[in-house]
Amino acid sequence: MEKDKKKDRKNFSVLDYLSGVYRVSKVHTLLILFCYIWSGFYPSILVIITTRLLDHGMEIVKSNQNFEQLFLLLIPYIIVMIFNYGMMNIKKYAIKSQEISLHTTINLQVVTKKASVQYQLIEKTEIQDLFQRITENPAKNFQEGFMNILDLFTYVIQALSIFCIVFLKTPITACLFFLIAIPILYVAVKCGQYDYDVYGETGKHMRNIRYEQSMMTGRDQAEERELFSYTDKMNRMWNLEYQKVTQLISRATIIIMAKIKVANILAILVQVILILLLLPAIKTNTITVGIFISLVKAENDMVQKITWQLAGEIREFRKKQMFMKDYNALMHLEEDVNCLTAKEQNVCKSSLHTIEFQHVSFQYPGQDNYVIRDLSFELKSGYKYALVGSNGGGKTTIIKLLVGMYDDYEGKILINGVERRELDYQTLKSYFSILFQDFARYQISIRENVTLGNKDSNDKRINRIIEDAELAPFIHRLENGYDTQLGKLEENGVDLSGGEWQKIAIARCLFSDSPILILDEPTAALDPLSEVSFNNVMNKIPEDKLAIIITHRLSTVQYTDEAMVLRNGRICEQGSHQSLLEQQSVYREMYETQRSWYSGHNR
């Protein structure tokens, strides 16, 4: 199987928030950028216009000139106000439009990547944690990261533009103002960093809270909630976790508020010093009263933003840095090439001859113990085989190795004499039709459920498979037949019992033309009568297929040609159902134990 192991991948950084959203929504991103640039220069433009309005207005009032000139002075102010209002609305529209584009593109990209990750990585706990963090709302995180950078950029423009206006009038005042503002900026940065650290500390508690909340409100847990009456206990656990989060947040809020109060005192000090420095400039006519009032107001607004808003922006910036780190990790995970491509029908039809394991050993990543050891056997097309044994014996692991979920095994697995790892992915996929024990319950129509992953979906073939799976009586009772929506995702959906869902999964497995049919505990959710029906289904498996059934229900084994009994990762017995019963075997002991459940011999 070809893997995408050597593919060069880009390392993402926070700057990719800018380039990423631009690639998805160019026009709207440029509009937003223009609006933010305007927001950066708006305070300094307002200072200039307000200064002109105040200075000339005072002259007009003092000299008793025509007040019509005062209205003319108001025109630029009104135009700027109207323009700013328009820019605010344009920004809202562009942000919403960009959000729609990002949801369409980024979310699909993340979901596709997640679906492409190699199976052996998916089973790792840290990868599952990564999926949970990254897939909650990646598009929203991208847009918030983009906006966060522009917010910080706007603060820089506002500060520099105000600084330049003061510097042009009184350079010494501007430099002193800059030096005094540094401690305020430092406090804001430290508050933002501390706030982010607390956010990270509360994260593990919030995961517990979300889980416990799902236990109290989830539909899947409704029956057991009612039966065991555990809601009160879960409430106490939820409250305990919530109190921990509340204490952390309360403590952080007190500390941050204390630091911000210190920053506010510094801010008042800055304002007083600025006023004291600017007053002599008024006396020497270096600056006018209008520019004095405008600068003091602009400086006050700027300091308030630094002390309050900047801390939050820095916290968000750190959060978005961590998100981009997670996004980078996701995009660098190894993929299975073509794993999302539907398998080609008939690629291997009637071409399978043998499957052979030659001295195969395997241990799961991160574990010391071997699940299977020095395992050797041969399977032939046209036969039905049963894998039986106690839990942990290696039955499901054999299937995972056979179908390509893991490559790092010792020994050889041959399909028609070709090492499995040398087969291309499309060919390997086309060999198998599989029903796993923890099969998926797709909340789509019956037709889509049965034909999922197959290009051929004609009704004649569906009818035959439905009959073979003994689902016809159930489906014929439904008003919409094959087009009935399953599950409760839609209002008119029909929910199924565990056994009915399993029959749907069996039908999906039988629908495939693949030459190898694998059924992992196919009767686990079936009642005794349905189990008998399934055994009839076994007899309908085409003779040119190779069937592998993993089962603990030994009544099913009698419908297979050969059983292999696994213990501690090795085959300890092998033979037909009848031949194994005739021996003093592990299989016979298992069979007699199960038979006693029904005959009452163990009472």
C-alpha angles and dihedrals in degrees: 000000000000114000130196091233101130099040113130111241130193121245107230124217136179089272087068087073085072099041093038097056091040092058091050099043112013101170097044092045091054090048091052091047091052091049091052092048088052089050089053095054096035097088093052091045088051090050091054095046094043091049091053091046093050097043097045091038091056091049091051091050094047095048095041090234124167108297089215086080088060090057089050088055089054093057096079089046092051092046091052091048092050092045091050091050090051092049091052091054093044088052092052091050093046092048092052093047091047090050091056092050092048093050090053095048112025097042091049091048092052094045091049092049092048090051091050098053116116112265095235089060093048091062092059116101094222091054091051089051089050091051090050093052097043103040099050092092113330095169091055091049091051093051094044089050090051092049092045092056091048091049091054089045090052092053090053092051092047093049095045094046093050089045091052093051092051092043092055090055103034115004094186092053091050093051093048090048090052093050094047092049092058095079090050091052091047092053090049092051093048091048091051092049093048091047090053092049090054089048089056092047092052092048096085091049091049090054089055091047092052091049094048090046090054088051089056098043109021120117094223091059096045096100095048091044089057095041100045097029091220096150093102092051092048089048090056091048090048091049091049092053091043091052090053090053092045092051092050092048093044092051091047092048092053092049093046093046090051091051092046090051088055088050090050091054088051089048091054088048090052091051093049092048091047091052092047091049094047097046094072088049089059090051092052091044090241088130132017128238088251095057090043092057093042094049094047090051093046091047091050091051091048094050091049090054092049095049098043114017100034093061090056092046092052090049090052090046090056091048091052090048089057092046090053089049088055091045089051090050091050094050091050095054113115115258136207107238114240092000090137094050115103110248116256113249120237094010090129102016112146090354100099116103110156145358116205133185112200115194093320119181127176141176125186116250112274094017128106100205123082114237092199126020130200091334119181130173142130130228124195131208116257094035133103117223131191125208110203136168144103123310113284093025093123102257098129091038089060089056093047090053093045095053095045105257090130129029103177098088128127121240126020137300110197127194110190087344094305120117107249093228089060094058118098115246097248093054093046093050092049091059096064142064109179139189110191123201092243092047120178122257104216113202094215132100123302090246092053091045094054097042097039111141093010127102095207110079107154117152095235092062092042089053091053094049092046089052092048091050088049092235096123098096091051095046095045089060091059118094095224097036113198091001093062111127112234125217130017098284090106128040095246094043121130118223118214136210119251091259093050091050089051091052089053089052091049090051090051089052094048092048092069121094091216114134094225119064117192122187118184110199092331094176098044094108097034127104118232094266092048089048089058088050090052091053086056087052088055089061090055095059106117114258093234092063128089109225126198117189122189109199147155091195101089092191085077093055093071088069091058128079097230139010127209116201114208126201125172092347097309136094106250097173137016134182146086122313092254096045092051091050090053091059131070088251141151087244092056090050090052091047094049090049092053092045090054090059088069101031094049094231091138094059 
